[in-house]
C-alpha cells in the first residue's frame, strides 16, 4: 500500500476532526487541509477558528481557508498541490472543477445509509423518524449533492435512549474508521462503487436542513412521536415550546430530555400537570410527556426539580395555543 499519495482533507466541525485525526494516525500524507474561514462568533464577536483548523494548526498541517470555492485563485492552489485524493467530511458543496481534480477522485463521508437521508441533518431526522438503525457511507462526489456512487457503508443501531448528540458521537468515531478503510481500499484498487439509483426504493427518506420554527413541539402528536422529536433535536438545535405563567408571561422554553408515558387519560391535549415539587408532565393524545431537562430563554439549563423551584405554582402554567 502506497501511503505517499497526496491527500487533501476538507472539513469544518468536530465531526470532521475525528476523521482527520485518524488519517494522520495511520500515517497518510495529508498535504493540505481546507476549512471554513475564521469568523466572529458569540456576544463579543471574537474571531473563531473552526475545529478542523485548530487541529491542523496543532499538527503543523498546511491550511487553506477559501471564501469562494469557485475562484480561480483557489482552484490554482489545488492544481499546484496536485492531490491524488480528496476527502470531504462536513464541508460545503464543492464545484465540479475542484472535486474532479484528483486522479483517485474525491469522496465524502455522510452520516446515513445512503440513498436514504440525503441532506444536511441526517442524524436528527433518523431519530425524529423513529429509525432503529442508521449508518455511515463513503461515496464519490457527483454533480448533485449526496448522490454519488457508494464506496463503503457501515450500519449502526439507534438505541431508544440515544439523542442526536449520542448518535453524532458514535457516527463520528465509526465514520473516521470507515474513512481510513476507504482510503486503503481506494489505493489498493479494492473498491466496487455502487450507483445509488440501484438502491432507491419508493419510500426514499430525506434529511433537509432544520430551522428554528421546525423545532416547535406539536403537542397534539403521539407520545412516541414527541419523544423521538425531542431527542432527535437534543441538544441542538433543540425542541421548544411556549409556556404561559399564571400572570400571563410567555416563556419560550427549550426541552432537552423527557420520558414518555403511554396511558389512557381524560385530560385535554396540552394540559400541564404537576405536583409543584417533582414532576411536570404534558397530556398528549395517548399519554403524557414527562419533562426532565429544560431551559427558559436567557436562563441556564435546569433539571426538572430546579425548574419547578422557579415558579409559585407550576400547576397554573399553560402551553400557548393549548390554553384549554
Secondary structure, 3 states (H helix, E strand, C coil): CCCCCEEEEEECCHHHHHHHHHHHHCCCEEEEEECCCCEEECCCCEEECCHHHHHHHHCCCCEECCCCCCCHHHHHHHHHHCCCEEEEECCCCCCHHHHCCCCCCEEEEECCCCCCCECCCHHHHHHHCCCCEEEEEEEECCCCCCCCCEEEEEEEECCCCCCHHHHHHHHHHHHHHHHHHHHHHHHCCCCCCECHHHCCCCCCCECCCCCHHHHECCCCCCHHHHHHHHHHCCCCCCEEEEEECCCCCEEEEEEEEEEEEECCCCCCCCCEEECCCCCEEEEECCEEEEEEEEEECCCCCEEHHHHHCCCCCHHHCEECCCCC
